[in-house]
Amino acid sequence: MPGVLAEALDAGASTWSLAPESDPMIVRFAPVDIGSASCAGLRVLRVDRRRPRTGAPPIDLPARFFGRDEYGRDHALSDVLLCELRAGHFAIKPRPEGIFLLLWRGPAILRPDALCEWREPAETEVLASGDRRVHFDERCREGSAGVLSSPRRMAVDVAGDYTSIAFAPGS
């Protein structure tokens, strides 16, 4: 495997597969290629999901996202994002595109079953450990009407060695 993807996999990322649904009634559709990742050799795919209901329209569920490399292996979206951030040297110099990738892909990684959006304003800071913390506003859809909640301030830590991404303590 050439370049950044090989480095990301060497740094602890692993080959991944889409886990079976916990509810056997959930229908998954075929993966749809939604474009290339900014990490060489990777494409991002979306799997739409739906729960049928008797006598009523089906409920659309949050889609699942994952990466597929040029060899046909599937990778978790978190591995794709960490590879993209590594390629852009995000922990050292946080360019806006890294922040936007984090805001865009983050909810699908850390809140896969919630309908949340991460938005600006976003600020970053370098922690004493060498990790980078990103602060942003989060809004989630609540209730059957899907009303967006009031924004709340959240933070995510990206490991300086690009091996993990997680909510910051207290978020």
C-alpha positions as CSV (number, residue, x, y, z in Angstrom):
1,M,0.0,0.0,0.0
2,P,1.5,3.3,-1.0
3,G,1.8,6.5,0.9
4,V,-0.3,7.9,3.6
5,L,-2.8,5.0,3.8
6,A,0.0,2.6,4.6
7,E,1.3,5.0,7.3
8,A,-2.2,5.3,8.8
9,L,-2.6,1.5,8.8
10,D,0.8,1.1,10.3
11,A,-0.1,3.6,13.0
12,G,-2.9,1.4,14.3
13,A,-5.9,1.6,11.9
14,S,-7.3,-1.7,10.9
15,T,-9.3,-3.3,8.2
16,W,-13.0,-3.0,9.1
17,S,-16.3,-4.4,8.0
18,L,-19.9,-3.0,8.3
19,A,-21.3,-4.6,11.4
20,P,-24.6,-6.4,11.3
21,E,-27.6,-4.4,12.4
22,S,-28.8,-5.0,16.0
23,D,-32.4,-4.9,14.7
24,P,-33.1,-7.5,12.0
25,M,-35.9,-5.4,10.6
26,I,-33.5,-2.7,9.5
27,V,-33.0,-2.8,5.7
28,R,-29.6,-1.7,4.4
29,F,-29.2,-0.7,0.8
30,A,-26.2,-1.2,-1.5
31,P,-23.2,1.1,-0.8
32,V,-23.2,4.3,-2.9
33,D,-19.8,5.8,-3.8
34,I,-20.0,9.5,-2.7
35,G,-16.5,10.5,-3.7
36,S,-12.8,10.2,-3.1
37,A,-11.3,11.0,0.3
38,S,-8.4,13.4,0.5
39,C,-6.3,10.4,1.5
40,A,-4.7,8.7,-1.5
41,G,-6.4,5.5,-2.8
42,L,-9.5,5.8,-0.6
43,R,-13.1,6.5,-1.6
44,V,-16.0,7.2,0.8
45,L,-19.2,5.1,0.5
46,R,-22.6,5.6,2.1
47,V,-25.1,2.9,3.1
48,D,-28.6,4.1,3.4
49,R,-30.8,2.4,6.0
50,R,-34.5,2.2,6.6
51,R,-36.9,0.5,9.1
52,P,-40.2,-0.6,7.5
53,R,-43.4,-0.1,9.5
54,T,-46.7,-1.9,9.0
55,G,-49.4,0.4,7.6
56,A,-47.1,3.5,7.6
57,P,-44.2,4.9,5.6
58,P,-40.8,3.5,6.5
59,I,-38.5,5.4,8.8
60,D,-35.3,6.6,7.3
61,L,-32.4,6.0,9.7
62,P,-29.0,7.7,9.8
63,A,-26.8,6.4,7.0
64,R,-23.5,4.6,7.7
65,F,-20.3,5.7,6.0
66,F,-17.0,3.9,5.4
67,G,-14.0,4.0,3.2
68,R,-12.9,1.5,0.5
69,D,-9.3,1.4,-0.7
70,E,-8.0,0.6,-4.2
71,Y,-7.6,-3.0,-3.2
72,G,-11.3,-3.4,-2.3
73,R,-10.7,-3.5,1.5
74,D,-13.2,-1.6,3.7
75,H,-12.1,0.8,6.4
76,A,-14.0,2.6,9.2
77,L,-14.8,6.2,8.6
78,S,-12.7,7.1,11.6
79,D,-9.6,5.6,9.9
80,V,-10.4,7.5,6.7
81,L,-10.7,10.8,8.7
82,L,-7.5,10.1,10.6
83,C,-5.6,9.3,7.4
84,E,-6.9,12.6,5.8
85,L,-5.9,14.6,8.9
86,R,-2.4,12.9,8.9
87,A,-2.0,13.8,5.2
88,G,-2.7,17.4,6.0
89,H,-0.5,17.5,9.1
90,F,-3.5,18.6,11.1
91,A,-1.9,18.1,14.6
92,I,1.0,20.4,13.7
93,K,-0.8,23.0,11.6
94,P,-4.6,22.9,11.5
95,R,-5.6,24.1,8.1
96,P,-9.3,25.0,7.6
97,E,-9.8,21.9,5.4
98,G,-8.9,19.6,8.3
99,I,-11.4,21.4,10.5
100,F,-14.1,21.2,7.9
101,L,-13.4,17.4,7.4
102,L,-13.7,16.9,11.1
103,L,-17.0,18.9,11.3
104,W,-18.4,17.0,8.3
105,R,-17.3,13.4,9.1
106,G,-17.3,13.7,12.9
107,P,-21.0,13.1,13.7
108,A,-21.1,9.9,11.6
109,I,-18.1,8.6,13.6
110,L,-18.9,9.6,17.1
111,R,-22.7,9.9,17.0
112,P,-23.7,7.4,14.3
113,D,-27.3,6.9,15.5
114,A,-28.1,10.5,16.3
115,L,-29.0,13.1,13.7
116,C,-26.4,15.7,14.7
117,E,-24.6,18.5,12.9
118,W,-21.3,20.0,13.9
119,R,-20.9,23.7,12.9
120,E,-18.7,26.7,13.2
121,P,-17.4,28.6,15.0
122,A,-14.6,26.1,15.5
123,E,-11.4,26.8,17.3
124,T,-8.4,24.5,17.8
125,E,-5.8,24.3,20.5
126,V,-2.7,22.1,21.0
127,L,-2.7,20.2,24.2
128,A,0.4,19.5,26.3
129,S,0.3,15.9,25.1
130,G,0.7,17.0,21.5
131,D,-2.9,16.2,20.7
132,R,-5.1,18.8,19.0
133,R,-8.5,19.7,20.5
134,V,-11.2,21.2,18.3
135,H,-14.1,23.1,19.9
136,F,-17.4,23.5,17.8
137,D,-21.2,23.9,18.1
138,E,-23.3,20.8,18.0
139,R,-27.0,20.6,17.2
140,C,-29.1,17.4,17.2
141,R,-32.5,16.6,15.9
142,E,-34.8,15.6,18.7
143,G,-38.3,14.1,19.0
144,S,-40.5,12.7,16.2
145,A,-40.7,16.1,14.5
146,G,-36.9,16.2,14.2
147,V,-36.5,19.7,15.6
148,L,-32.9,20.9,15.9
149,S,-31.8,21.4,19.5
150,S,-30.1,24.6,20.7
151,P,-26.4,24.6,19.9
152,R,-24.1,23.3,22.6
153,R,-20.4,23.7,22.8
154,M,-18.5,20.4,22.3
155,A,-14.9,19.4,21.9
156,V,-13.1,16.5,20.2
157,D,-9.5,15.4,20.6
158,V,-7.4,14.2,17.7
159,A,-4.3,12.2,18.8
160,G,-1.0,13.8,17.8
161,D,0.0,10.4,16.3
162,Y,-3.3,10.1,14.4
163,T,-4.3,6.9,16.1
164,S,-7.6,8.1,17.7
165,I,-10.4,10.6,17.7
166,A,-12.7,11.0,20.7
167,F,-14.8,13.4,22.6
168,A,-12.7,15.6,24.9
169,P,-13.3,14.9,28.6
170,G,-16.3,16.8,29.8
171,S,-18.0,17.0,26.4
